[in-house]
Amino acid sequence: MTERLRHMTVRFARPFSLDGHDGTFPPGDYAVEVTEEPLDSMTVVAFRRTKTTIALPASNVASASRQLVEIDPAVLEAALAKDAEAA
């Protein structure tokens, strides 16, 4: 079995920042991709997350409008929770 990709969209209602990434990002919908690899198990089909990325507006890449950056899932969850609290 090979790794699998899960795609999802997260929505921020307000400008937000992410620990470990410079700047503030505008509200809107953001594409998130989660890469998972299968666990070696004879009894259960299970996967472990190996990488999470989010597509952010490009800040210092002149030729691109977006940049795909790796993010800690806990940082993303914290930013989403903070955005929900402010609502």
Wavefront OBJ file of the C-alpha trace (Angstrom):
o trace
v 0.000 0.000 0.000
v 1.258 3.493 -0.738
v 0.665 6.780 0.986
v -2.614 8.594 0.525
v -3.531 12.264 0.243
v -6.530 13.890 1.867
v -7.640 17.281 0.599
v -9.770 19.675 2.600
v -10.618 23.340 2.737
v -10.463 25.394 5.911
v -12.121 28.791 6.282
v -10.841 31.740 8.276
v -13.378 34.491 8.943
v -10.750 37.007 10.047
v -7.098 37.777 9.271
v -4.883 35.213 10.956
v -1.278 34.324 11.635
v 0.429 30.953 12.008
v 3.207 30.206 14.484
v 6.406 29.642 12.558
v 5.285 31.666 9.514
v 5.853 35.380 9.047
v 3.026 37.770 8.441
v -0.722 37.898 8.673
v -2.916 36.218 6.090
v -6.279 37.466 4.832
v -9.557 35.758 5.692
v -10.868 33.226 3.217
v -10.794 29.599 2.191
v -7.463 27.761 2.263
v -6.589 24.414 0.697
v -4.996 21.930 3.090
v -3.404 18.645 2.053
v -2.650 15.834 4.497
v -0.244 13.056 3.518
v -0.675 9.773 5.355
v 1.156 6.468 5.231
v -0.313 3.085 6.105
v 0.597 1.444 9.377
v 1.873 -2.107 9.270
v -1.026 -4.025 10.728
v -2.488 -7.373 9.810
v -5.810 -6.758 11.570
v -6.757 -3.131 10.982
v -6.362 -0.667 8.134
v -4.901 2.466 9.700
v -2.890 5.472 8.554
v -0.447 7.863 10.224
v -0.184 11.502 9.199
v 3.269 12.261 7.837
v 2.850 15.797 6.485
v 0.299 18.612 6.445
v 0.560 21.532 4.024
v -1.500 24.674 3.478
v -1.618 26.917 0.409
v -0.918 30.498 1.534
v -0.656 33.727 -0.455
v 2.919 34.117 -1.689
v 4.743 36.788 0.278
v 8.279 36.845 -1.081
v 8.003 34.698 -4.207
v 7.564 37.190 -7.035
v 6.545 34.649 -9.706
v 3.850 32.868 -7.675
v 0.498 33.889 -6.292
v 0.446 31.051 -3.738
v 2.984 29.055 -1.797
v 2.508 25.575 -0.372
v 4.027 25.408 3.106
v 4.320 22.571 5.571
v 2.531 23.214 8.841
v 2.236 21.483 12.182
v -1.372 20.235 12.451
v -1.570 21.553 16.020
v -0.663 25.076 14.804
v -3.412 24.925 12.184
v -5.965 23.691 14.735
v -4.959 26.445 17.168
v -5.352 29.131 14.482
v -8.781 27.774 13.517
v -9.865 27.653 17.180
v -8.713 31.250 17.727
v -10.652 32.331 14.635
v -13.786 30.531 15.880
v -13.485 32.162 19.323
v -13.459 35.607 17.785
v -16.736 34.913 15.957
l 1 2 3 4 5 6 7 8 9 10 11 12 13 14 15 16 17 18 19 20 21 22 23 24 25 26 27 28 29 30 31 32 33 34 35 36 37 38 39 40 41 42 43 44 45 46 47 48 49 50 51 52 53 54 55 56 57 58 59 60 61 62 63 64 65 66 67 68 69 70 71 72 73 74 75 76 77 78 79 80 81 82 83 84 85 86 87
